[in-house]
Amino acid sequence: MSTLTVRQALAKSSLLNNDSAERDVQLLLLEVLDRPASFLFTWPDKELTDEQKKRFSQYLERRIGGEPVAYILGYQHFWSLKLFVGRSTLIPRADTELLVEKALGYLADGDYRVADLGTGTGAVALSLATERFSWQVDACDYQLDAVMLAKKNAKHLKLDNVSVHCGSWFEPLKGKYHMIVSNPPYIDPEDPHLSQGDLRFEPDSALISQGNGLDDIKEIISSARDYLHAGGWLLLEHGYDQASEVRYLFEKAGFSQIESCVDLGGNDRVTLACWS
């Protein structure tokens, strides 16, 4: 088998036809080498072993085929956490960290109950529980595989202020909450992006909602009133072009202090409101 140095492996990014090619190859190579990022630039002429070359080649072929890096590696970094991921859940994205940031800004430390609907990997719920040990966080998902994955992440992170439940939206919940957060499916079934990039590999159930992508958001807003304390907050992630419609739905349902918040790309990504 021919030799392959770190420098030569990094040059394989030219084989990928996507905007994150260099970063993708770096992540795959770091996993194979089991070294920190600085190693790539400190030891560029280091030769990979035969086993490392084999693994790197396998990973690269999968990425060339379009498979998301997170599924190849089996994990994804989100907020301050390293989370196990699987094909049954959406891959946590940096834009969703806005949902965590805003939630932390509206409730301080205290004996609060918080619910995360459609938790997937548990990314949002576990990030909140990590930052607020005094909160009791209930995370829900109707996909059993997602529930098991979120429980695995919670156990790995040794968080005992999170409970993960199986059920659709509010179905497993009891009592009132001080805050409800959700990153629900919000992509229109006809959106052409569904056949592009990483979305091709992620589960439709975590991406698609009927009614121009708004049916699940409508259901959550309508039902949340029965589960929120007076003065409680509902925070929703949504599509870049859905903010005005989501604000209207909040207003129609009787919420107040309605606000949309901008993500890293400058798009309205989270809308929140108070139930009074």
Contacts in CASP RR format, 6 or more apart in sequence:
PFRMAT RR
TARGET T0000
AUTHOR 0000-0000-0000
METHOD contacts of the structure
MODEL  1
MSTLTVRQALAKSSLLNNDSAERDVQLLLLEVLDRPASFLFTWPDKELTD
EQKKRFSQYLERRIGGEPVAYILGYQHFWSLKLFVGRSTLIPRADTELLV
EKALGYLADGDYRVADLGTGTGAVALSLATERFSWQVDACDYQLDAVMLA
KKNAKHLKLDNVSVHCGSWFEPLKGKYHMIVSNPPYIDPEDPHLSQGDLR
FEPDSALISQGNGLDDIKEIISSARDYLHAGGWLLLEHGYDQASEVRYLF
EKAGFSQIESCVDLGGNDRVTLACWS
1 50 0 8 1.000
1 53 0 8 1.000
3 47 0 8 1.000
4 47 0 8 1.000
4 48 0 8 1.000
4 53 0 8 1.000
4 56 0 8 1.000
5 44 0 8 1.000
5 45 0 8 1.000
5 46 0 8 1.000
5 47 0 8 1.000
5 48 0 8 1.000
6 29 0 8 1.000
6 33 0 8 1.000
6 39 0 8 1.000
6 40 0 8 1.000
6 43 0 8 1.000
6 44 0 8 1.000
6 45 0 8 1.000
6 46 0 8 1.000
6 48 0 8 1.000
7 44 0 8 1.000
7 45 0 8 1.000
9 25 0 8 1.000
9 29 0 8 1.000
9 48 0 8 1.000
9 56 0 8 1.000
10 22 0 8 1.000
10 25 0 8 1.000
10 26 0 8 1.000
10 29 0 8 1.000
10 40 0 8 1.000
10 44 0 8 1.000
12 25 0 8 1.000
12 60 0 8 1.000
13 21 0 8 1.000
13 22 0 8 1.000
13 24 0 8 1.000
13 25 0 8 1.000
14 21 0 8 1.000
15 60 0 8 1.000
15 64 0 8 1.000
16 24 0 8 1.000
16 25 0 8 1.000
16 63 0 8 1.000
16 64 0 8 1.000
18 24 0 8 1.000
18 197 0 8 1.000
24 63 0 8 1.000
24 69 0 8 1.000
25 60 0 8 1.000
25 63 0 8 1.000
26 37 0 8 1.000
26 40 0 8 1.000
27 69 0 8 1.000
27 73 0 8 1.000
28 56 0 8 1.000
28 59 0 8 1.000
28 60 0 8 1.000
28 63 0 8 1.000
28 69 0 8 1.000
28 72 0 8 1.000
28 73 0 8 1.000
29 40 0 8 1.000
29 56 0 8 1.000
30 36 0 8 1.000
30 37 0 8 1.000
30 39 0 8 1.000
30 40 0 8 1.000
31 59 0 8 1.000
31 73 0 8 1.000
32 48 0 8 1.000
32 52 0 8 1.000
32 55 0 8 1.000
32 56 0 8 1.000
32 59 0 8 1.000
33 39 0 8 1.000
33 48 0 8 1.000
33 52 0 8 1.000
39 46 0 8 1.000
48 56 0 8 1.000
59 72 0 8 1.000
62 72 0 8 1.000
63 69 0 8 1.000
63 72 0 8 1.000
66 197 0 8 1.000
66 198 0 8 1.000
66 200 0 8 1.000
66 201 0 8 1.000
67 201 0 8 1.000
68 91 0 8 1.000
68 198 0 8 1.000
68 201 0 8 1.000
68 202 0 8 1.000
70 76 0 8 1.000
70 85 0 8 1.000
70 91 0 8 1.000
71 85 0 8 1.000
71 86 0 8 1.000
71 87 0 8 1.000
71 91 0 8 1.000
71 201 0 8 1.000
74 84 0 8 1.000
74 85 0 8 1.000
74 86 0 8 1.000
75 82 0 8 1.000
75 83 0 8 1.000
75 84 0 8 1.000
75 85 0 8 1.000
76 82 0 8 1.000
76 83 0 8 1.000
76 85 0 8 1.000
76 91 0 8 1.000
76 92 0 8 1.000
76 121 0 8 1.000
77 83 0 8 1.000
78 92 0 8 1.000
78 93 0 8 1.000
78 94 0 8 1.000
78 96 0 8 1.000
78 97 0 8 1.000
78 121 0 8 1.000
78 123 0 8 1.000
78 127 0 8 1.000
79 97 0 8 1.000
79 100 0 8 1.000
79 123 0 8 1.000
79 127 0 8 1.000
79 130 0 8 1.000
80 127 0 8 1.000
80 130 0 8 1.000
81 123 0 8 1.000
81 126 0 8 1.000
81 127 0 8 1.000
81 130 0 8 1.000
81 153 0 8 1.000
81 157 0 8 1.000
83 92 0 8 1.000
83 121 0 8 1.000
83 122 0 8 1.000
83 123 0 8 1.000
83 126 0 8 1.000
83 153 0 8 1.000
84 121 0 8 1.000
84 149 0 8 1.000
84 152 0 8 1.000
84 153 0 8 1.000
84 156 0 8 1.000
85 91 0 8 1.000
85 92 0 8 1.000
85 121 0 8 1.000
85 149 0 8 1.000
86 121 0 8 1.000
86 145 0 8 1.000
86 149 0 8 1.000
87 201 0 8 1.000
87 202 0 8 1.000
87 203 0 8 1.000
88 143 0 8 1.000
88 145 0 8 1.000
88 146 0 8 1.000
88 149 0 8 1.000
88 203 0 8 1.000
89 120 0 8 1.000
89 121 0 8 1.000
89 143 0 8 1.000
89 145 0 8 1.000
89 146 0 8 1.000
89 149 0 8 1.000
89 203 0 8 1.000
89 206 0 8 1.000
90 120 0 8 1.000
90 121 0 8 1.000
90 183 0 8 1.000
90 202 0 8 1.000
90 203 0 8 1.000
90 206 0 8 1.000
90 207 0 8 1.000
91 198 0 8 1.000
91 202 0 8 1.000
92 121 0 8 1.000
92 123 0 8 1.000
94 264 0 8 1.000
95 237 0 8 1.000
95 263 0 8 1.000
95 264 0 8 1.000
95 265 0 8 1.000
95 269 0 8 1.000
96 123 0 8 1.000
96 124 0 8 1.000
96 183 0 8 1.000
96 237 0 8 1.000
97 127 0 8 1.000
98 237 0 8 1.000
98 261 0 8 1.000
98 262 0 8 1.000
98 263 0 8 1.000
98 264 0 8 1.000
98 269 0 8 1.000
98 270 0 8 1.000
99 124 0 8 1.000
99 181 0 8 1.000
99 183 0 8 1.000
99 235 0 8 1.000
99 237 0 8 1.000
99 270 0 8 1.000
100 124 0 8 1.000
100 127 0 8 1.000
100 128 0 8 1.000
100 131 0 8 1.000
102 235 0 8 1.000
102 261 0 8 1.000
102 270 0 8 1.000
102 272 0 8 1.000
103 114 0 8 1.000
103 124 0 8 1.000
103 128 0 8 1.000
103 179 0 8 1.000
103 181 0 8 1.000
103 233 0 8 1.000
103 235 0 8 1.000
104 128 0 8 1.000
104 131 0 8 1.000
104 132 0 8 1.000
106 179 0 8 1.000
106 233 0 8 1.000
106 235 0 8 1.000
106 272 0 8 1.000
107 114 0 8 1.000
107 132 0 8 1.000
107 135 0 8 1.000
107 178 0 8 1.000
107 179 0 8 1.000
107 233 0 8 1.000
109 132 0 8 1.000
109 134 0 8 1.000
110 132 0 8 1.000
110 134 0 8 1.000
110 135 0 8 1.000
111 134 0 8 1.000
111 136 0 8 1.000
112 132 0 8 1.000
112 134 0 8 1.000
112 135 0 8 1.000
112 136 0 8 1.000
112 178 0 8 1.000
112 179 0 8 1.000
113 135 0 8 1.000
113 136 0 8 1.000
113 138 0 8 1.000
113 175 0 8 1.000
113 176 0 8 1.000
113 177 0 8 1.000
113 178 0 8 1.000
113 179 0 8 1.000
114 125 0 8 1.000
114 128 0 8 1.000
114 135 0 8 1.000
114 136 0 8 1.000
114 137 0 8 1.000
114 138 0 8 1.000
114 177 0 8 1.000
114 178 0 8 1.000
114 179 0 8 1.000
114 180 0 8 1.000
114 181 0 8 1.000
115 137 0 8 1.000
115 138 0 8 1.000
115 139 0 8 1.000
115 140 0 8 1.000
115 170 0 8 1.000
115 173 0 8 1.000
115 177 0 8 1.000
115 179 0 8 1.000
115 180 0 8 1.000
115 181 0 8 1.000
115 227 0 8 1.000
116 122 0 8 1.000
116 124 0 8 1.000
116 125 0 8 1.000
116 128 0 8 1.000
116 137 0 8 1.000
116 138 0 8 1.000
116 139 0 8 1.000
116 140 0 8 1.000
116 180 0 8 1.000
116 181 0 8 1.000
116 182 0 8 1.000
117 140 0 8 1.000
117 169 0 8 1.000
117 170 0 8 1.000
117 180 0 8 1.000
117 181 0 8 1.000
117 182 0 8 1.000
117 184 0 8 1.000
117 220 0 8 1.000
118 139 0 8 1.000
118 140 0 8 1.000
118 141 0 8 1.000
118 142 0 8 1.000
118 146 0 8 1.000
118 169 0 8 1.000
118 182 0 8 1.000
118 183 0 8 1.000
118 184 0 8 1.000
119 125 0 8 1.000
119 139 0 8 1.000
119 140 0 8 1.000
119 141 0 8 1.000
119 146 0 8 1.000
119 150 0 8 1.000
119 164 0 8 1.000
120 141 0 8 1.000
120 143 0 8 1.000
120 146 0 8 1.000
120 149 0 8 1.000
120 150 0 8 1.000
120 206 0 8 1.000
121 146 0 8 1.000
121 149 0 8 1.000
121 150 0 8 1.000
121 153 0 8 1.000
122 139 0 8 1.000
122 149 0 8 1.000
122 150 0 8 1.000
122 153 0 8 1.000
122 154 0 8 1.000
122 164 0 8 1.000
124 181 0 8 1.000
124 183 0 8 1.000
125 137 0 8 1.000
125 138 0 8 1.000
125 139 0 8 1.000
125 150 0 8 1.000
125 162 0 8 1.000
125 164 0 8 1.000
126 139 0 8 1.000
126 150 0 8 1.000
126 153 0 8 1.000
126 154 0 8 1.000
126 157 0 8 1.000
126 159 0 8 1.000
126 162 0 8 1.000
128 135 0 8 1.000
128 137 0 8 1.000
128 181 0 8 1.000
129 135 0 8 1.000
129 137 0 8 1.000
129 154 0 8 1.000
129 159 0 8 1.000
129 161 0 8 1.000
129 162 0 8 1.000
130 157 0 8 1.000
130 159 0 8 1.000
132 161 0 8 1.000
133 161 0 8 1.000
134 161 0 8 1.000
135 161 0 8 1.000
136 161 0 8 1.000
136 163 0 8 1.000
137 161 0 8 1.000
137 162 0 8 1.000
137 163 0 8 1.000
138 162 0 8 1.000
138 163 0 8 1.000
138 165 0 8 1.000
138 172 0 8 1.000
138 173 0 8 1.000
138 177 0 8 1.000
139 150 0 8 1.000
139 162 0 8 1.000
139 163 0 8 1.000
139 164 0 8 1.000
139 165 0 8 1.000
140 164 0 8 1.000
140 165 0 8 1.000
140 166 0 8 1.000
140 167 0 8 1.000
140 168 0 8 1.000
140 169 0 8 1.000
140 170 0 8 1.000
140 171 0 8 1.000
140 172 0 8 1.000
140 173 0 8 1.000
141 147 0 8 1.000
141 150 0 8 1.000
141 164 0 8 1.000
141 166 0 8 1.000
141 167 0 8 1.000
142 166 0 8 1.000
142 167 0 8 1.000
142 168 0 8 1.000
142 169 0 8 1.000
142 171 0 8 1.000
143 203 0 8 1.000
143 205 0 8 1.000
144 166 0 8 1.000
147 164 0 8 1.000
147 165 0 8 1.000
147 166 0 8 1.000
150 164 0 8 1.000
151 164 0 8 1.000
154 162 0 8 1.000
154 164 0 8 1.000
165 172 0 8 1.000
165 173 0 8 1.000
166 172 0 8 1.000
169 216 0 8 1.000
169 219 0 8 1.000
169 220 0 8 1.000
169 223 0 8 1.000
170 223 0 8 1.000
170 224 0 8 1.000
170 226 0 8 1.000
170 227 0 8 1.000
173 227 0 8 1.000
175 227 0 8 1.000
176 227 0 8 1.000
176 228 0 8 1.000
176 229 0 8 1.000
177 227 0 8 1.000
177 228 0 8 1.000
177 229 0 8 1.000
177 232 0 8 1.000
178 228 0 8 1.000
178 229 0 8 1.000
178 232 0 8 1.000
178 233 0 8 1.000
179 232 0 8 1.000
179 233 0 8 1.000
179 234 0 8 1.000
179 235 0 8 1.000
180 220 0 8 1.000
180 224 0 8 1.000
180 227 0 8 1.000
180 228 0 8 1.000
180 233 0 8 1.000
180 234 0 8 1.000
180 235 0 8 1.000
181 234 0 8 1.000
181 235 0 8 1.000
181 236 0 8 1.000
182 220 0 8 1.000
182 235 0 8 1.000
182 236 0 8 1.000
182 237 0 8 1.000
183 236 0 8 1.000
183 237 0 8 1.000
184 209 0 8 1.000
184 216 0 8 1.000
184 217 0 8 1.000
184 220 0 8 1.000
184 236 0 8 1.000
184 237 0 8 1.000
185 205 0 8 1.000
185 206 0 8 1.000
185 207 0 8 1.000
185 208 0 8 1.000
185 209 0 8 1.000
185 213 0 8 1.000
185 216 0 8 1.000
186 209 0 8 1.000
186 213 0 8 1.000
186 214 0 8 1.000
186 216 0 8 1.000
186 217 0 8 1.000
186 237 0 8 1.000
186 238 0 8 1.000
186 239 0 8 1.000
186 242 0 8 1.000
187 193 0 8 1.000
187 194 0 8 1.000
187 207 0 8 1.000
187 208 0 8 1.000
187 209 0 8 1.000
187 213 0 8 1.000
187 239 0 8 1.000
188 208 0 8 1.000
188 209 0 8 1.000
188 211 0 8 1.000
188 212 0 8 1.000
188 213 0 8 1.000
189 208 0 8 1.000
189 210 0 8 1.000
189 213 0 8 1.000
193 199 0 8 1.000
194 200 0 8 1.000
194 204 0 8 1.000
194 207 0 8 1.000
194 208 0 8 1.000
199 207 0 8 1.000
209 215 0 8 1.000
209 216 0 8 1.000
209 217 0 8 1.000
213 242 0 8 1.000
214 242 0 8 1.000
214 245 0 8 1.000
214 246 0 8 1.000
214 249 0 8 1.000
217 236 0 8 1.000
217 238 0 8 1.000
217 242 0 8 1.000
217 246 0 8 1.000
217 249 0 8 1.000
218 249 0 8 1.000
220 234 0 8 1.000
220 236 0 8 1.000
221 234 0 8 1.000
221 236 0 8 1.000
221 246 0 8 1.000
221 249 0 8 1.000
221 250 0 8 1.000
221 253 0 8 1.000
221 255 0 8 1.000
222 253 0 8 1.000
224 234 0 8 1.000
224 275 0 8 1.000
225 253 0 8 1.000
225 254 0 8 1.000
225 275 0 8 1.000
228 234 0 8 1.000
228 275 0 8 1.000
229 275 0 8 1.000
230 275 0 8 1.000
230 276 0 8 1.000
231 274 0 8 1.000
231 275 0 8 1.000
231 276 0 8 1.000
232 274 0 8 1.000
232 275 0 8 1.000
233 272 0 8 1.000
233 273 0 8 1.000
233 274 0 8 1.000
233 275 0 8 1.000
234 250 0 8 1.000
234 255 0 8 1.000
234 272 0 8 1.000
234 273 0 8 1.000
234 275 0 8 1.000
235 270 0 8 1.000
235 271 0 8 1.000
235 272 0 8 1.000
236 246 0 8 1.000
236 270 0 8 1.000
236 271 0 8 1.000
236 272 0 8 1.000
237 269 0 8 1.000
237 270 0 8 1.000
238 246 0 8 1.000
238 268 0 8 1.000
238 269 0 8 1.000
238 270 0 8 1.000
238 271 0 8 1.000
239 267 0 8 1.000
239 268 0 8 1.000
239 269 0 8 1.000
240 263 0 8 1.000
240 267 0 8 1.000
240 268 0 8 1.000
240 269 0 8 1.000
242 268 0 8 1.000
243 260 0 8 1.000
243 268 0 8 1.000
243 271 0 8 1.000
246 260 0 8 1.000
246 271 0 8 1.000
247 258 0 8 1.000
247 260 0 8 1.000
247 271 0 8 1.000
250 258 0 8 1.000
250 271 0 8 1.000
250 273 0 8 1.000
251 258 0 8 1.000
254 275 0 8 1.000
255 273 0 8 1.000
255 274 0 8 1.000
255 275 0 8 1.000
255 276 0 8 1.000
256 273 0 8 1.000
256 274 0 8 1.000
256 276 0 8 1.000
257 273 0 8 1.000
257 274 0 8 1.000
258 271 0 8 1.000
258 272 0 8 1.000
258 273 0 8 1.000
259 271 0 8 1.000
259 272 0 8 1.000
259 273 0 8 1.000
260 268 0 8 1.000
260 270 0 8 1.000
260 271 0 8 1.000
261 268 0 8 1.000
261 269 0 8 1.000
261 270 0 8 1.000
261 271 0 8 1.000
261 272 0 8 1.000
262 268 0 8 1.000
262 269 0 8 1.000
263 269 0 8 1.000
263 270 0 8 1.000
END
